[in-house]
Amino acid sequence: MTNKPALKLRDGRITMTVWKNSTDDDKSYFSVVLVRSYKSGDDWKESTSLNPEDLLPAARLLSEAYGRILKLRREDQE
């Protein structure tokens, strides 16, 4: 079975993926992965380090993710 992200957001070359995970006692928690895409020759690659111009898009994505994670947590509790 393939684990799909709970949420995936993109702003330009910045992509943020939110994963929903579960503990052994069926409690859920979320983790966030933020990456920057860049081209090296003909190949696209990803890095977890950001350039100064990536900070505002990353901040926007993280802010949106925070609100959406809160909503997902509320849905889990209902």
N, CA, C and O atoms as CSV, one atom per row, in Angstrom:
chain,resi,resn,atom,element,x,y,z
A,1,MET,N,N,0.841,-1.177,0.000
A,1,MET,CA,C,0.000,0.000,0.000
A,1,MET,C,C,0.885,1.239,0.000
A,1,MET,O,O,1.826,1.331,0.788
A,2,THR,N,N,0.589,2.189,-0.878
A,2,THR,CA,C,1.353,3.409,-0.988
A,2,THR,C,C,0.779,4.469,-0.064
A,2,THR,O,O,-0.425,4.723,-0.060
A,3,ASN,N,N,1.643,5.074,0.705
A,3,ASN,CA,C,1.241,6.144,1.595
A,3,ASN,C,C,1.207,7.446,0.804
A,3,ASN,O,O,2.226,7.862,0.253
A,4,LYS,N,N,0.043,8.095,0.743
A,4,LYS,CA,C,-0.102,9.348,0.024
A,4,LYS,C,C,-0.020,10.508,1.004
A,4,LYS,O,O,-0.429,10.376,2.158
A,5,PRO,N,N,0.510,11.656,0.549
A,5,PRO,CA,C,0.562,12.806,1.444
A,5,PRO,C,C,-0.830,13.297,1.812
A,5,PRO,O,O,-1.768,13.180,1.023
A,6,ALA,N,N,-0.959,13.846,3.012
A,6,ALA,CA,C,-2.223,14.444,3.443
A,6,ALA,C,C,-2.451,15.752,2.706
A,6,ALA,O,O,-3.588,16.183,2.517
A,7,LEU,N,N,-1.350,16.381,2.289
A,7,LEU,CA,C,-1.439,17.685,1.645
A,7,LEU,C,C,-0.145,17.949,0.898
A,7,LEU,O,O,0.938,17.607,1.373
A,8,LYS,N,N,-0.262,18.558,-0.271
A,8,LYS,CA,C,0.928,18.957,-1.020
A,8,LYS,C,C,0.640,20.335,-1.612
A,8,LYS,O,O,-0.342,20.521,-2.331
A,9,LEU,N,N,1.506,21.293,-1.301
A,9,LEU,CA,C,1.351,22.664,-1.786
A,9,LEU,C,C,2.621,23.095,-2.497
A,9,LEU,O,O,3.720,22.646,-2.172
A,10,ARG,N,N,2.449,23.976,-3.473
A,10,ARG,CA,C,3.611,24.440,-4.240
A,10,ARG,C,C,3.493,25.940,-4.480
A,10,ARG,O,O,2.406,26.458,-4.737
A,11,ASP,N,N,4.622,26.623,-4.393
A,11,ASP,CA,C,4.710,28.039,-4.756
A,11,ASP,C,C,6.013,28.208,-5.519
A,11,ASP,O,O,7.091,28.239,-4.924
A,12,GLY,N,N,5.912,28.317,-6.827
A,12,GLY,CA,C,7.115,28.419,-7.652
A,12,GLY,C,C,7.939,27.163,-7.528
A,12,GLY,O,O,7.455,26.065,-7.803
A,13,ARG,N,N,9.180,27.317,-7.117
A,13,ARG,CA,C,10.057,26.151,-7.014
A,13,ARG,C,C,10.090,25.530,-5.622
A,13,ARG,O,O,10.866,24.610,-5.363
A,14,ILE,N,N,9.246,26.035,-4.731
A,14,ILE,CA,C,9.166,25.502,-3.376
A,14,ILE,C,C,7.958,24.578,-3.267
A,14,ILE,O,O,6.846,24.960,-3.632
A,15,THR,N,N,8.173,23.371,-2.769
A,15,THR,CA,C,7.101,22.403,-2.563
A,15,THR,C,C,7.098,21.969,-1.109
A,15,THR,O,O,8.143,21.669,-0.531
A,16,MET,N,N,5.916,21.940,-0.533
A,16,MET,CA,C,5.763,21.504,0.848
A,16,MET,C,C,4.809,20.320,0.863
A,16,MET,O,O,3.717,20.380,0.298
A,17,THR,N,N,5.228,19.254,1.510
A,17,THR,CA,C,4.418,18.052,1.615
A,17,THR,C,C,4.141,17.779,3.086
A,17,THR,O,O,5.048,17.790,3.918
A,18,VAL,N,N,2.865,17.532,3.391
A,18,VAL,CA,C,2.453,17.210,4.760
A,18,VAL,C,C,2.074,15.737,4.785
A,18,VAL,O,O,1.252,15.274,3.994
A,19,TRP,N,N,2.693,15.010,5.713
A,19,TRP,CA,C,2.424,13.588,5.879
A,19,TRP,C,C,1.661,13.361,7.167
A,19,TRP,O,O,1.991,13.947,8.198
A,20,LYS,N,N,0.649,12.520,7.118
A,20,LYS,CA,C,-0.072,12.113,8.320
A,20,LYS,C,C,0.467,10.754,8.742
A,20,LYS,O,O,0.530,9.817,7.946
A,21,ASN,N,N,0.851,10.667,9.998
A,21,ASN,CA,C,1.422,9.443,10.542
A,21,ASN,C,C,0.607,9.000,11.745
A,21,ASN,O,O,-0.139,9.789,12.327
A,22,SER,N,N,0.752,7.755,12.109
A,22,SER,CA,C,0.036,7.221,13.268
A,22,SER,C,C,1.019,6.541,14.206
A,22,SER,O,O,2.008,5.942,13.783
A,23,THR,N,N,0.715,6.653,15.502
A,23,THR,CA,C,1.512,5.959,16.507
A,23,THR,C,C,0.913,4.579,16.732
A,23,THR,O,O,-0.148,4.264,16.192
A,24,ASP,N,N,1.580,3.767,17.518
A,24,ASP,CA,C,1.084,2.418,17.809
A,24,ASP,C,C,-0.262,2.432,18.531
A,24,ASP,O,O,-1.032,1.479,18.416
A,25,ASP,N,N,-0.553,3.501,19.273
A,25,ASP,CA,C,-1.832,3.582,19.988
A,25,ASP,C,C,-2.876,4.380,19.201
A,25,ASP,O,O,-3.786,4.968,19.785
A,26,ASP,N,N,-2.736,4.395,17.876
A,26,ASP,CA,C,-3.687,5.010,16.938
A,26,ASP,C,C,-3.863,6.515,17.097
A,26,ASP,O,O,-4.907,7.053,16.726
A,27,LYS,N,N,-2.882,7.190,17.631
A,27,LYS,CA,C,-2.897,8.654,17.637
A,27,LYS,C,C,-2.194,9.126,16.375
A,27,LYS,O,O,-1.224,8.513,15.929
A,28,SER,N,N,-2.684,10.214,15.807
A,28,SER,CA,C,-2.066,10.697,14.580
A,28,SER,C,C,-1.258,11.967,14.848
A,28,SER,O,O,-1.539,12.731,15.771
A,29,TYR,N,N,-0.258,12.155,14.013
A,29,TYR,CA,C,0.549,13.369,14.046
A,29,TYR,C,C,0.959,13.683,12.615
A,29,TYR,O,O,0.861,12.832,11.731
A,30,PHE,N,N,1.412,14.895,12.393
A,30,PHE,CA,C,1.747,15.342,11.054
A,30,PHE,C,C,3.212,15.756,10.997
A,30,PHE,O,O,3.755,16.287,11.965
A,31,SER,N,N,3.839,15.510,9.865
A,31,SER,CA,C,5.193,15.995,9.626
A,31,SER,C,C,5.200,16.749,8.299
A,31,SER,O,O,4.409,16.464,7.400
A,32,VAL,N,N,6.098,17.705,8.198
A,32,VAL,CA,C,6.149,18.592,7.037
A,32,VAL,C,C,7.539,18.522,6.411
A,32,VAL,O,O,8.554,18.585,7.106
A,33,VAL,N,N,7.564,18.392,5.079
A,33,VAL,CA,C,8.815,18.386,4.330
A,33,VAL,C,C,8.765,19.540,3.334
A,33,VAL,O,O,7.819,19.663,2.557
A,34,LEU,N,N,9.790,20.379,3.367
A,34,LEU,CA,C,9.877,21.543,2.494
A,34,LEU,C,C,11.103,21.370,1.608
A,34,LEU,O,O,12.207,21.165,2.113
A,35,VAL,N,N,10.921,21.450,0.282
A,35,VAL,CA,C,12.049,21.308,-0.640
A,35,VAL,C,C,12.009,22.395,-1.706
A,35,VAL,O,O,10.961,22.952,-2.029
A,36,ARG,N,N,13.186,22.668,-2.233
A,36,ARG,CA,C,13.347,23.618,-3.337
A,36,ARG,C,C,13.802,22.840,-4.557
A,36,ARG,O,O,14.771,22.085,-4.484
A,37,SER,N,N,13.119,23.014,-5.669
A,37,SER,CA,C,13.511,22.370,-6.925
A,37,SER,C,C,14.491,23.280,-7.662
A,37,SER,O,O,14.364,24.504,-7.629
A,38,TYR,N,N,15.457,22.671,-8.319
A,38,TYR,CA,C,16.397,23.443,-9.130
A,38,TYR,C,C,16.876,22.567,-10.287
A,38,TYR,O,O,16.817,21.338,-10.229
A,39,LYS,N,N,17.345,23.225,-11.322
A,39,LYS,CA,C,17.803,22.504,-12.502
A,39,LYS,C,C,19.325,22.478,-12.514
A,39,LYS,O,O,19.986,23.503,-12.344
A,40,SER,N,N,19.857,21.291,-12.719
A,40,SER,CA,C,21.295,21.099,-12.844
A,40,SER,C,C,21.542,20.459,-14.203
A,40,SER,O,O,21.323,19.261,-14.380
A,41,GLY,N,N,21.987,21.238,-15.140
A,41,GLY,CA,C,22.099,20.747,-16.513
A,41,GLY,C,C,20.700,20.519,-17.067
A,41,GLY,O,O,19.876,21.433,-17.085
A,42,ASP,N,N,20.437,19.306,-17.517
A,42,ASP,CA,C,19.108,18.957,-18.031
A,42,ASP,C,C,18.221,18.306,-16.977
A,42,ASP,O,O,17.054,18.018,-17.242
A,43,ASP,N,N,18.758,18.072,-15.797
A,43,ASP,CA,C,18.038,17.336,-14.755
A,43,ASP,C,C,17.473,18.257,-13.687
A,43,ASP,O,O,18.103,19.239,-13.293
A,44,TRP,N,N,16.260,17.918,-13.219
A,44,TRP,CA,C,15.672,18.614,-12.083
A,44,TRP,C,C,16.055,17.874,-10.815
A,44,TRP,O,O,15.993,16.646,-10.758
A,45,LYS,N,N,16.454,18.632,-9.791
A,45,LYS,CA,C,16.846,18.064,-8.515
A,45,LYS,C,C,16.124,18.794,-7.396
A,45,LYS,O,O,15.473,19.812,-7.630
A,46,GLU,N,N,16.238,18.274,-6.182
A,46,GLU,CA,C,15.618,18.902,-5.018
A,46,GLU,C,C,16.650,19.095,-3.928
A,46,GLU,O,O,17.588,18.311,-3.782
A,47,SER,N,N,16.453,20.164,-3.161
A,47,SER,CA,C,17.330,20.465,-2.040
A,47,SER,C,C,16.482,20.943,-0.872
A,47,SER,O,O,15.419,21.531,-1.069
A,48,THR,N,N,16.947,20.693,0.330
A,48,THR,CA,C,16.248,21.204,1.512
A,48,THR,C,C,16.798,22.553,1.952
A,48,THR,O,O,16.253,23.169,2.868
A,49,SER,N,N,17.876,23.029,1.310
A,49,SER,CA,C,18.385,24.360,1.643
A,49,SER,C,C,17.697,25.397,0.760
A,49,SER,O,O,17.440,25.164,-0.421
A,50,LEU,N,N,17.408,26.540,1.362
A,50,LEU,CA,C,16.685,27.599,0.671
A,50,LEU,C,C,17.584,28.798,0.439
A,50,LEU,O,O,18.498,29.070,1.218
A,51,ASN,N,N,17.312,29.508,-0.639
A,51,ASN,CA,C,17.971,30.773,-0.925
A,51,ASN,C,C,17.122,31.904,-0.334
A,51,ASN,O,O,15.946,31.696,-0.038
A,52,PRO,N,N,17.694,33.080,-0.161
A,52,PRO,CA,C,16.914,34.185,0.403
A,52,PRO,C,C,15.601,34.455,-0.336
A,52,PRO,O,O,14.593,34.760,0.300
A,53,GLU,N,N,15.598,34.348,-1.652
A,53,GLU,CA,C,14.363,34.610,-2.415
A,53,GLU,C,C,13.318,33.507,-2.239
A,53,GLU,O,O,12.171,33.680,-2.649
A,54,ASP,N,N,13.691,32.392,-1.645
A,54,ASP,CA,C,12.757,31.295,-1.383
A,54,ASP,C,C,12.027,31.454,-0.046
A,54,ASP,O,O,11.034,30.770,0.203
A,55,LEU,N,N,12.513,32.346,0.805
A,55,LEU,CA,C,11.988,32.428,2.170
A,55,LEU,C,C,10.537,32.883,2.238
A,55,LEU,O,O,9.756,32.307,2.995
A,56,LEU,N,N,10.157,33.892,1.477
A,56,LEU,CA,C,8.767,34.356,1.526
A,56,LEU,C,C,7.798,33.306,0.982
A,56,LEU,O,O,6.784,33.038,1.628
A,57,PRO,N,N,8.067,32.695,-0.190
A,57,PRO,CA,C,7.182,31.608,-0.635
A,57,PRO,C,C,7.104,30.459,0.373
A,57,PRO,O,O,6.031,29.896,0.589
A,58,ALA,N,N,8.230,30.113,0.986
A,58,ALA,CA,C,8.228,29.044,1.988
A,58,ALA,C,C,7.383,29.438,3.185
A,58,ALA,O,O,6.623,28.619,3.701
A,59,ALA,N,N,7.504,30.680,3.633
A,59,ALA,CA,C,6.717,31.157,4.771
A,59,ALA,C,C,5.227,31.111,4.454
A,59,ALA,O,O,4.427,30.732,5.309
A,60,ARG,N,N,4.850,31.486,3.259
A,60,ARG,CA,C,3.438,31.432,2.847
A,60,ARG,C,C,2.921,29.992,2.875
A,60,ARG,O,O,1.826,29.728,3.371
A,61,LEU,N,N,3.713,29.074,2.342
A,61,LEU,CA,C,3.299,27.671,2.328
A,61,LEU,C,C,3.189,27.119,3.741
A,61,LEU,O,O,2.238,26.399,4.050
A,62,LEU,N,N,4.144,27.444,4.601
A,62,LEU,CA,C,4.105,26.958,5.974
A,62,LEU,C,C,2.910,27.520,6.734
A,62,LEU,O,O,2.288,26.814,7.528
A,63,SER,N,N,2.591,28.776,6.495
A,63,SER,CA,C,1.427,29.383,7.145
A,63,SER,C,C,0.134,28.692,6.701
A,63,SER,O,O,-0.731,28.387,7.522
A,64,GLU,N,N,0.017,28.454,5.406
A,64,GLU,CA,C,-1.171,27.762,4.901
A,64,GLU,C,C,-1.246,26.337,5.441
A,64,GLU,O,O,-2.321,25.859,5.804
A,65,ALA,N,N,-0.116,25.672,5.490
A,65,ALA,CA,C,-0.087,24.297,6.005
A,65,ALA,C,C,-0.503,24.254,7.463
A,65,ALA,O,O,-1.208,23.332,7.873
A,66,TYR,N,N,-0.087,25.224,8.249
A,66,TYR,CA,C,-0.443,25.259,9.663
A,66,TYR,C,C,-1.962,25.282,9.828
A,66,TYR,O,O,-2.514,24.518,10.620
A,67,GLY,N,N,-2.630,26.150,9.087
A,67,GLY,CA,C,-4.090,26.225,9.149
A,67,GLY,C,C,-4.756,24.937,8.694
A,67,GLY,O,O,-5.727,24.487,9.302
A,68,ARG,N,N,-4.244,24.351,7.644
A,68,ARG,CA,C,-4.841,23.112,7.139
A,68,ARG,C,C,-4.607,21.938,8.081
A,68,ARG,O,O,-5.479,21.082,8.232
A,69,ILE,N,N,-3.444,21.891,8.711
A,69,ILE,CA,C,-3.167,20.823,9.680
A,69,ILE,C,C,-4.101,20.949,10.878
A,69,ILE,O,O,-4.607,19.942,11.374
A,70,LEU,N,N,-4.334,22.164,11.346
A,70,LEU,CA,C,-5.286,22.365,12.442
A,70,LEU,C,C,-6.667,21.831,12.067
A,70,LEU,O,O,-7.344,21.202,12.881
A,71,LYS,N,N,-7.073,22.089,10.829
A,71,LYS,CA,C,-8.372,21.596,10.353
A,71,LYS,C,C,-8.385,20.065,10.299
A,71,LYS,O,O,-9.365,19.442,10.708
A,72,LEU,N,N,-7.314,19.460,9.801
A,72,LEU,CA,C,-7.237,18.000,9.740
A,72,LEU,C,C,-7.278,17.389,11.138
A,72,LEU,O,O,-7.898,16.345,11.342
A,73,ARG,N,N,-6.622,18.034,12.098
A,73,ARG,CA,C,-6.660,17.542,13.475
A,73,ARG,C,C,-8.074,17.595,14.047
A,73,ARG,O,O,-8.520,16.664,14.718
A,74,ARG,N,N,-8.772,18.697,13.773
A,74,ARG,CA,C,-10.167,18.809,14.248
A,74,ARG,C,C,-11.033,17.726,13.635
A,74,ARG,O,O,-11.866,17.137,14.324
A,75,GLU,N,N,-10.851,17.455,12.354
A,75,GLU,CA,C,-11.630,16.417,11.676
A,75,GLU,C,C,-11.345,15.047,12.293
A,75,GLU,O,O,-12.250,14.224,12.428
A,76,ASP,N,N,-10.103,14.809,12.662
A,76,ASP,CA,C,-9.730,13.538,13.301
A,76,ASP,C,C,-10.415,13.361,14.660
A,76,ASP,O,O,-10.754,12.245,15.053
A,77,GLN,N,N,-10.614,14.473,15.369
A,77,GLN,CA,C,-11.183,14.411,16.702
A,77,GLN,C,C,-12.707,14.246,16.692
A,77,GLN,O,O,-13.306,13.865,17.698
A,78,GLU,N,N,-13.313,14.533,15.560
A,78,GLU,CA,C,-14.788,14.431,15.466
A,78,GLU,C,C,-15.237,13.010,15.229
A,78,GLU,O,O,-16.436,12.750,15.126
